[in-house]
């Protein structure tokens, strides 16, 4: 696999992870309660959205990219032939 393919795959995995993390976070009952979907808007707190959303997005983007990079590094290391030792 070429270096460009690995880089493109890492970016794609990171994008899917970030979008997936935000979607999962958005659909939780806790988040919906903070956005005012509770009984008579009790517990509405947009501060939770402002603090949690960037962290969820970053975690969703970074964790898959790190795992992808680690996997690519391990596979590249396994496929690389060992260099022979010089005997003088």
N, C-alpha and C positions, 0 to 999 in steps of 0.2 A: 504494500500500500504506500502510495506516495505521501510526501509531507503535506501537500495541498489537500489531499483527501482526508488526512487525519485532522488537519486544522478545520476544514469545512464540517466534518462530522462532529467535532467538538463544539463548534458554534451552533450547529443544529440541535445537538443534545442540550446545550445550555438554553437555547430559546424555548424548546419544548418543556424543559424543566421549569423555567420561570413562568411560562404561561400556565402550565399545569398546577404549579404551587399556588398561583393567584386564584385560579378557578376553584381549587379545593378549599382554600381559605375562605373565599367569598361565599361558598355554599354551606359552611358550617353554621349551626344554630347560634353559636356564640357571636359570630360576626353579624349575623342577621339581627340579633338582639341589639347589638351596638348601633346598627344602622336604623333602628326604630321600628323594626318589624315585630317587636314584642307587644304585649297587651297595652294599648293606649300609649304607645311610644315610650313606655317606661324603660329606663336604662339607656336611652339614646346617648351615645358618646362618640362623637366624630374624632376625638383625640386618639382613641384606640386605632382608628383607621389610619391616621397620620403617622402613628408610631409603628404599627404592625405591618402595614402594607409594604413599605420599603424593605423591611427585614425579610418578609416572606419572599418578595421578588428576588432579593440578593441571594438568599439561601437556595431558592429554586434554580437560580442561574449558576451559582458557584459549585454546589455539591455535585451535580451531574458532570460539569466540566472537569472538576478535579478527578472524579472517578474515570472519566473517559481518558484523560491525560495519563493517569496512572496505568490504566489498561494498555494504552498505546506504548507507553514506556516499557512495560513488562514484556509485551509481545515483541517490540523492537529489540530488546535486550536478549530475548530468547533466540531470535532468528539470526542475530549478528554472529558471525564466526569468531571464535576466540583467536586473538593474535598470537603468533608463535613467539616464543622467547628467543632472544638472540644469545648465541653461545660464542664467546670469544676465546 
